[in-house]
Amino acid sequence: MKKFIIDILIKPFFAILFFVGFGGFFVYGGFQLLHIKCNKNSEKNVACDISKEHFWGFVKSEFHVEGVNNVEIEKHITRGRWTKRRGRRYTLTTVVINTESRKIPLLEASNVDDKLKRDLIKKMNTYLIDQNETYFDESFSVKNIFGWVGLPFLVIGILGILSWPYSIITYWLKQKYAYLRKN
């Protein structure tokens, strides 16, 4: 019974938890789809509907933004764990929408996808400046190194989830037939 609990239940559970958690975290940030729809009214105020999809559309978030002024890159400089002077510095950037009252991040902060971020900013700001354009509808697909690193871990975790019941059943059947052979 001790072997069953440790080798068949506890060890696979923590292995699956690690693979799904590690892989899922990186796939969440590394593969995403951003869809932006904006309209200008007669006073040239811009309202946008933004939807983000993660995990190939299984996780969706949508929000509405009024009074969009411009779109820009916001930089965050982090510092390593060394001393204050010699620590490594990492520049993380994210794309934010500026409204009259707040800044709303569109993408997760990272040090990759600079071309995509510049393209998104260029298209959005061109639309915001152009007085003749009344409608904006674009999709931006993020596929970066983080998603590709996490994908094998996520696949292994999912395969573990699918095969775990099989290992439990085969262990139980072996125990049952071993008992029947003895009698």
C-alpha positions in Angstrom: 0.0 0.0 0.0 2.9 2.4 0.8 4.4 1.7 -2.7 1.0 2.5 -4.3 0.6 5.8 -2.4 4.2 7.0 -3.0 5.1 5.6 -6.4 1.7 5.7 -8.1 -0.1 8.7 -6.6 2.3 11.2 -5.0 5.4 11.1 -7.3 3.3 11.4 -10.6 1.1 14.1 -9.0 4.1 16.3 -8.3 5.8 15.6 -11.6 2.6 16.5 -13.5 2.1 19.6 -11.4 5.7 20.7 -12.2 5.4 20.1 -15.9 1.9 21.6 -16.3 2.8 24.6 -14.1 6.2 25.4 -15.6 5.0 24.8 -19.2 1.7 26.6 -18.7 3.3 29.7 -17.2 5.6 30.1 -20.2 3.0 29.2 -22.8 0.6 31.7 -21.3 3.1 34.6 -21.9 4.7 33.2 -25.0 1.7 32.5 -27.2 -1.1 35.1 -27.2 -3.4 36.8 -29.6 -4.3 40.5 -29.2 -7.2 41.8 -31.2 -7.9 45.6 -31.2 -11.0 47.3 -32.6 -11.3 51.1 -32.3 -13.8 53.7 -33.4 -13.6 57.5 -33.6 -16.8 59.4 -32.9 -17.7 62.8 -34.4 -15.7 64.6 -31.7 -12.6 62.4 -32.6 -12.7 60.6 -29.2 -11.4 57.1 -29.6 -13.0 54.1 -28.0 -11.3 50.6 -28.3 -12.5 47.1 -27.6 -9.4 44.9 -26.8 -9.4 41.1 -26.5 -6.5 38.9 -25.4 -6.5 35.2 -26.0 -4.1 32.8 -24.3 -3.8 29.0 -24.6 -5.1 29.1 -28.2 -8.4 30.7 -27.3 -9.2 28.8 -24.1 -8.5 31.8 -21.9 -9.9 35.1 -23.1 -10.1 38.5 -21.6 -11.9 41.5 -23.1 -12.1 45.1 -22.0 -13.3 48.4 -23.3 -11.2 51.6 -23.2 -12.5 55.2 -23.7 -10.5 58.3 -24.6 -7.4 56.8 -26.1 -4.7 59.4 -26.6 -1.7 57.5 -27.8 0.2 54.2 -27.6 3.8 53.9 -26.4 6.4 51.6 -25.0 7.0 51.7 -21.3 10.3 50.5 -20.0 11.1 48.8 -16.7 14.7 48.4 -15.6 15.2 45.5 -13.2 18.2 44.7 -11.2 19.9 41.4 -10.4 20.6 40.1 -6.9 24.1 41.3 -6.8 25.1 44.5 -5.1 23.4 47.7 -6.0 26.3 48.8 -8.2 27.3 45.6 -9.9 23.9 44.0 -10.4 22.9 43.0 -13.9 20.2 45.2 -15.3 17.4 43.9 -17.5 15.2 46.2 -19.6 11.6 44.9 -19.8 9.3 46.7 -22.2 5.5 46.6 -22.5 3.1 48.4 -24.8 0.6 50.7 -23.0 -2.4 52.7 -24.1 -2.5 56.2 -22.7 -5.9 57.6 -21.8 -6.8 60.8 -20.0 -6.7 59.1 -16.7 -4.5 56.0 -16.8 -2.1 53.7 -18.7 -3.4 50.3 -19.7 -0.8 47.5 -20.7 -1.6 45.6 -23.9 1.1 43.0 -23.7 3.0 41.4 -20.9 6.3 43.0 -19.9 9.2 41.2 -21.6 12.5 41.7 -23.3 11.4 40.0 -26.6 9.1 40.8 -29.5 10.4 44.3 -30.0 9.5 44.3 -33.7 5.9 43.3 -32.9 5.7 46.0 -30.2 7.0 48.7 -32.6 4.6 47.5 -35.3 1.6 47.7 -32.9 2.6 51.2 -31.8 3.1 52.4 -35.3 -0.2 51.2 -36.6 -2.2 52.4 -33.6 -0.6 55.9 -33.5 -1.0 56.2 -37.3 -4.7 55.5 -36.8 -5.0 58.0 -33.9 -3.3 60.8 -35.8 -5.1 60.3 -39.1 -8.3 62.4 -38.9 -9.9 60.6 -41.9 -9.7 57.1 -40.4 -12.7 56.3 -38.3 -12.2 52.5 -37.8 -9.3 50.4 -36.7 -9.3 46.6 -36.6 -6.1 44.7 -36.2 -4.9 41.4 -34.7 -1.4 40.8 -33.4 -0.1 37.3 -32.7 2.7 36.8 -30.2 4.8 33.8 -30.6 8.1 34.1 -28.8 10.9 32.0 -27.2 9.1 31.7 -23.9 6.1 29.9 -25.5 8.4 27.5 -27.4 10.4 26.7 -24.3 7.2 26.0 -22.2 5.4 24.0 -24.9 7.3 20.7 -24.5 6.9 20.9 -20.7 3.2 21.5 -21.1 2.8 18.6 -23.6 4.7 16.2 -21.2 2.4 17.4 -18.4 -0.7 16.8 -20.4 0.5 13.3 -21.5 1.2 12.6 -17.8 -2.4 13.6 -16.9 -3.7 11.3 -19.6 -1.5 8.4 -18.7 -1.8 8.6 -14.9 -5.2 6.7 -14.7 -3.6 3.9 -16.8 -0.8 3.5 -14.4 -3.2 3.4 -11.4 -5.4 0.8 -13.1 -2.5 -1.4 -14.2 -1.0 -1.3 -10.7 -4.4 -2.3 -9.3 -4.9 -5.1 -11.8 -1.4 -6.5 -11.1 -2.1 -6.5 -7.4 -5.5 -8.2 -8.0 -4.1 -10.9 -10.3 -1.1 -11.5 -8.0 -3.6 -12.1 -5.2 -5.7 -14.4 -7.3 -2.6 -16.5 -8.3 -1.7 -17.0 -4.7 -5.1 -18.4 -3.9 
